[in-house]
Amino acid sequence: MGFYKKLCPDCIQARAEFGTGGCLTPRQEKIVYQYATKITLQELMEKTGLKKDKLFSWIKRTGAFKSFDSRKGPPEHLVRDVFAYYKKHGGPKTEKKFPHVFVKSMVGNPKHRAKYLTKPLWDLWKPHEKVELIRMRDIVSHEAQAKYFNRRQATAASVSHYLSNQNIPKDANGMSLTFARNFVSMDCPYLTTPRGKNTKQTRPSCTCLWVDMERYIRDDCPAHMVRAIKTMAKFQRWIFKTDTPRHKILNMIKSREIL
């Protein structure tokens, strides 16, 4: 009671009812185990009066799984149903179908994957697809790229994940207009491309192509930046296989963003 002596009677009663830190009262534990397999996480939070962080902290500390009444893991029939739906519809739809299940943890379990995923869900990226990824980098939204490739179980998230793993830089096709103004003249043209749905940015992205920047380099541009811009412009002409890639880039954006 050393700490509780500093609290008023109402606070002491509230702490006794709702617990402190990552602890749950017996009433809250009973509610979690009773309704975990029947209601969504949001409804479970409302019934227990807990926040998401506190509920997850208790689950992690105790080893309890919010979907089940025991600590032995999910029942086999539920794992089978989740994997069957996951193989056909992918992760995001599976999470909506089974809101009370930790889908990422379940499908990432090596024991479950060895039993239910005998074949890989995703195809390996082919060389010509990798070239197209570089051509569309940061000028075509990830959603449009996923529709263009039409790969098995491919989504905008899978495109973004592969780009990050392969360390393909965002400035492969050009520099952001904000930074490009430091090295090129004000009349340098730029592209306005829509952003994807998964980003918090609502304004369109403005990018100056390397081949355009090469023609509008300012006289006071540092020598190392002049060399970098010319090198990237040479790379851009090589990757698009034309001496004037701007027209080809505009047609690519127009055709693939409206798929």
C-alpha positions as MATLAB code, in Angstrom:
seq = 'MGFYKKLCPDCIQARAEFGTGGCLTPRQEKIVYQYATKITLQELMEKTGLKKDKLFSWIKRTGAFKSFDSRKGPPEHLVRDVFAYYKKHGGPKTEKKFPHVFVKSMVGNPKHRAKYLTKPLWDLWKPHEKVELIRMRDIVSHEAQAKYFNRRQATAASVSHYLSNQNIPKDANGMSLTFARNFVSMDCPYLTTPRGKNTKQTRPSCTCLWVDMERYIRDDCPAHMVRAIKTMAKFQRWIFKTDTPRHKILNMIKSREIL';
ca = [
       0.000    0.000    0.000;
       3.061    2.279   -0.046;
       2.229    3.668   -3.471;
      -1.531    3.571   -3.017;
      -1.332    5.861    0.036;
      -0.686    8.744   -2.383;
      -3.910    8.086   -4.293;
      -7.425    9.223   -3.579;
     -10.109    6.618   -2.803;
     -11.551    6.842   -6.345;
      -8.139    6.160   -7.922;
      -7.537    3.219   -5.596;
     -10.895    1.726   -6.566;
     -10.224    2.295  -10.275;
      -6.822    0.610  -10.049;
      -8.294   -2.319   -8.164;
     -10.967   -2.724  -10.851;
      -8.939   -2.165  -14.021;
      -5.456   -3.163  -12.882;
      -2.142   -1.366  -13.394;
       0.579   -1.535  -16.015;
       0.385   -4.730  -18.071;
      -1.750   -6.574  -15.484;
      -5.388   -7.540  -15.907;
      -7.891   -8.082  -13.159;
      -9.540  -11.507  -12.845;
     -12.705  -10.019  -14.347;
     -10.822   -8.748  -17.394;
      -8.989  -12.050  -17.889;
     -12.301  -13.879  -17.760;
     -13.760  -11.556  -20.421;
     -10.717  -12.000  -22.672;
     -10.825  -15.792  -22.535;
     -14.607  -15.886  -22.868;
     -15.018  -13.592  -25.877;
     -11.652  -13.772  -27.673;
     -12.852  -16.266  -30.271;
     -16.266  -14.659  -30.743;
     -15.750  -10.917  -31.134;
     -13.293   -8.550  -32.790;
     -10.359   -6.928  -31.049;
     -12.120   -3.551  -30.945;
     -15.176   -5.073  -29.249;
     -12.915   -6.909  -26.809;
     -11.206   -3.636  -25.909;
     -14.589   -2.004  -25.259;
     -15.784   -4.850  -23.016;
     -12.608   -4.919  -20.922;
     -12.023   -1.163  -20.906;
      -8.421   -1.741  -22.023;
      -6.335   -0.012  -24.634;
      -4.745   -1.977  -27.445;
      -1.175   -1.537  -26.144;
      -2.056   -2.756  -22.665;
      -3.977   -5.760  -23.989;
      -1.122   -6.746  -26.318;
       1.399   -6.282  -23.500;
      -0.519   -8.702  -21.312;
      -0.842  -11.225  -24.146;
       2.894  -11.075  -24.842;
       3.887  -11.290  -21.178;
       1.601  -14.191  -20.294;
       1.985  -16.092  -23.565;
      -1.770  -16.106  -24.074;
      -3.091  -15.871  -27.614;
      -6.018  -13.508  -27.918;
      -7.904  -15.871  -30.204;
      -7.940  -18.956  -27.974;
      -8.915  -20.168  -24.534;
      -5.600  -21.899  -23.773;
      -1.898  -21.294  -24.218;
      -1.313  -24.405  -26.306;
      -1.733  -22.535  -29.569;
      -4.527  -22.313  -32.129;
      -6.715  -25.335  -32.835;
      -5.806  -27.283  -35.933;
      -9.091  -26.672  -37.743;
      -8.670  -22.902  -37.434;
      -5.096  -23.034  -38.762;
      -6.307  -25.101  -41.708;
      -9.118  -22.652  -42.502;
      -6.843  -19.617  -42.230;
      -4.207  -21.083  -44.542;
      -6.807  -22.212  -47.072;
      -8.211  -18.678  -47.248;
      -4.749  -17.103  -47.155;
      -3.511  -19.076  -50.173;
      -6.427  -17.846  -52.296;
      -6.873  -14.257  -51.112;
      -3.620  -13.121  -49.494;
      -2.870  -11.466  -46.156;
      -5.013   -8.284  -46.085;
      -8.265  -10.079  -46.957;
      -7.456  -12.908  -44.545;
      -7.048  -10.431  -41.684;
     -10.504   -9.017  -42.461;
     -12.011  -12.502  -42.693;
     -10.479  -13.592  -39.358;
     -10.294  -10.371  -37.280;
      -9.719  -12.282  -34.035;
      -6.614  -14.102  -35.323;
      -2.983  -12.992  -35.471;
      -2.713  -13.848  -39.169;
       0.889  -12.681  -39.613;
       2.072  -14.735  -36.659;
       0.160  -17.800  -37.814;
       1.327  -17.799  -41.440;
       4.870  -16.979  -40.330;
       5.069  -19.996  -38.022;
       7.614  -22.448  -39.577;
       5.688  -25.480  -38.328;
       2.437  -24.312  -39.908;
       4.105  -23.187  -43.137;
       5.853  -26.564  -43.575;
       2.527  -28.351  -43.192;
       0.158  -26.134  -45.184;
       2.377  -24.271  -47.644;
       3.996  -27.026  -49.677;
       4.439  -24.645  -52.637;
       5.614  -21.010  -52.545;
       2.830  -18.458  -52.774;
       4.813  -15.984  -54.856;
       6.630  -16.445  -58.133;
      10.222  -15.320  -58.437;
      10.743  -11.981  -60.120;
      11.875  -12.422  -63.702;
      14.682  -10.315  -65.244;
      12.351   -8.308  -67.503;
      10.061   -7.583  -64.518;
      13.016   -6.227  -62.551;
      13.821   -3.878  -65.433;
      10.224   -2.642  -65.438;
      10.405   -2.059  -61.698;
      13.370    0.260  -62.209;
      11.617    2.060  -65.043;
       8.513    2.685  -62.928;
      10.333    3.478  -59.692;
       8.693    6.447  -57.925;
       6.836    7.624  -61.053;
       4.127    4.920  -61.140;
       2.194    4.055  -57.973;
       2.664    0.641  -56.376;
      -1.011   -0.189  -56.918;
      -0.667    0.419  -60.664;
       2.535   -1.627  -60.742;
       0.827   -4.566  -59.038;
      -2.002   -4.451  -61.613;
       0.483   -4.227  -64.478;
       2.523   -7.256  -63.393;
      -0.605   -9.255  -62.441;
       1.497  -11.686  -60.447;
       0.136  -14.470  -58.265;
      -0.773  -13.084  -54.824;
       0.929   -9.788  -55.765;
      -0.227   -6.569  -54.123;
       1.109   -3.042  -53.738;
       2.728   -4.155  -50.478;
       4.651   -6.953  -52.217;
       5.989   -4.485  -54.806;
       7.085   -2.080  -52.087;
       8.658   -4.924  -50.098;
      10.693   -6.151  -53.066;
      11.900   -2.650  -53.941;
      13.115   -2.177  -50.383;
      14.851   -5.563  -50.273;
      16.646   -4.936  -53.564;
      17.727   -1.442  -52.483;
      16.364    0.152  -55.652;
      16.606    3.882  -54.817;
      13.618    6.176  -55.102;
      15.637    8.582  -57.254;
      16.358    6.012  -59.960;
      14.361    8.053  -62.495;
      14.819   11.566  -61.205;
      15.139   13.951  -58.315;
      12.414   15.519  -56.237;
      11.495   18.979  -57.511;
      12.293   20.530  -54.128;
      15.918   19.353  -54.256;
      16.318   19.676  -58.018;
      15.738   23.447  -57.817;
      19.152   23.726  -56.122;
      20.942   22.447  -59.217;
      18.794   23.293  -62.263;
      17.122   26.418  -63.565;
      13.526   27.294  -62.755;
      12.290   26.446  -66.264;
      13.303   22.780  -65.959;
      10.218   20.612  -66.669;
       8.955   18.097  -64.123;
       6.440   15.251  -63.891;
       3.402   15.235  -61.611;
       2.542   11.673  -60.677;
      -0.191   10.411  -58.307;
       0.819    8.782  -55.042;
      -0.338    5.360  -53.948;
      -3.257    4.723  -51.598;
      -1.019    3.345  -48.841;
       0.866    6.593  -48.278;
      -0.107    9.399  -45.911;
       0.862   11.996  -48.529;
      -2.143   13.393  -50.382;
      -0.394   15.796  -52.743;
       0.978   14.433  -56.036;
       4.681   13.705  -56.386;
       6.750   16.141  -58.496;
       9.875   14.648  -60.058;
      12.463   16.085  -62.445;
      13.783   13.426  -64.811;
      17.547   13.055  -65.074;
      17.505   13.662  -68.825;
      15.648   16.935  -68.270;
      17.959   18.035  -65.483;
      20.964   17.428  -67.718;
      19.720   20.093  -70.144;
      18.927   22.671  -67.457;
      21.987   22.461  -65.164;
      22.805   25.799  -63.577;
      26.223   27.413  -64.039;
      26.848   27.455  -60.296;
      26.022   23.757  -59.865;
      28.839   21.907  -58.034;
      31.093   19.808  -60.253;
      30.335   16.565  -58.447;
      26.583   17.113  -58.927;
      27.105   17.830  -62.624;
      28.889   14.492  -62.982;
      26.178   12.703  -60.987;
      23.323   14.192  -63.058;
      25.026   13.337  -66.358;
      25.770    9.800  -65.172;
      22.155    9.205  -64.120;
      20.876   10.720  -67.388;
      23.093    8.283  -69.283;
      21.694    5.431  -67.176;
      18.132    6.580  -67.850;
      18.696    6.556  -71.616;
      20.211    3.088  -71.313;
      17.418    1.567  -69.174;
      14.707    2.902  -71.540;
      16.759    2.034  -74.638;
      16.225    5.405  -76.312;
      18.035    8.733  -76.559;
      14.821   10.614  -75.691;
      13.175    8.652  -72.847;
      10.868   11.474  -71.714;
       8.187   10.690  -74.300;
       8.364    6.990  -73.471;
       8.062    7.701  -69.743;
       4.983    9.883  -70.249;
       3.268    7.169  -72.288;
       4.163    4.572  -69.647;
       2.630    6.648  -66.846;
      -0.503    7.403  -68.853;
      -1.109    3.775  -69.844;
      -0.274    2.039  -66.544;
      -1.861    4.404  -64.053;
      -5.322    3.868  -65.584;
      -5.186    0.066  -65.700;
];
